């Protein structure tokens, strides 16, 4: 069953974000990931939402997400990600 990774992002350092975003896709490719959607927040119609970007990434299954997230290649990017942005990563089965 396909699984989706949703990232809600608030950029803190644009230069670091560019480094991160230019590298993260290659770490996902080996795990069968494909970008479904990336977008910028336009309006919050209900509730409070502090993030201004969203990304939706499709993986073959939850195991692929878990393996990607714990991979050496992705773990090496986490310090850059931490400098670049505040974010929430959420997974969903579909």
N, C-alpha and C positions, 0 to 999 in steps of 0.2 A: 504494500500500500504506500502510495506517495506520502511524503512528509514535507512540510513547508517551514522554513525559517523566516520569521518576521523580525526585522530590525527597525526599531524606532530610534532616531538619532538626533542629537543636538550638538552641532560642531562647536568646539572650543578653540581649535587652532587649525585654520584652513590649510596651511602648508603641511602639517602633519597628517591631516585628513587626506590630502592628495597622495601622499606617500602610501598611506594605508589602503586607500581605495584602488590604487594602481597595482597593489600587490595581492590583495585578498582573493581576487577572482581566480588566480592561478592556484591558490591553495585549495579551492573548492572543486576545480575541474576534475581532479583525480577521483573525487567522490561522486561524480555524476550529477553535479549541481547545474542548474540553469536558472538564469534570472527571469522571473516572471514580470516583475514590475519594480520600478524605482520612481519615486515622486517626491514633490515638495508640498508641504501642508499649505492649503489655501484658507481653510476655515475650520473651526471647531464648532459643530452645531449643538453639541450637548456635552457637558462635563468639562474637565480640566485636562489638557494635554500639552505638556511643555516641549515636546519634540517637534522638529520642523522638517525632518526627512523620514522617509520610510523605504524599506526594501523588502521584497518578497522573493525568496529563493526556493526553488523546488528541488528536492533530493529524492532519490529512489525510495528511501524509507528512513525511519528514525535512526537506525543503526548507522547509516551513512552520515547523518548529521552529527551523531555522537563521535564517530571516528574522525570526521573532519575537525570538529571542535577540539578534540584531544590530540590531534596530529602535531608533530614537531614543527611543521611549517607554519601552522596557524598559531600555535603557542608563541612562536618567535615574533609574531606581529602584535601580540597583545600590549606590550609596552608602548608601541607607536599608537595603537588604537586608544589606549588610556589617555595619552597626551592629546590626541586629536579630538575626541568626542566623549560625551556622556551618551550611553545607549542602553537599550533594553533589547535582549535577544529572547525570542519566544518561539517554541516549536508547536506545530499542529499536525495531526494526522488528517488525511482527507480520504 
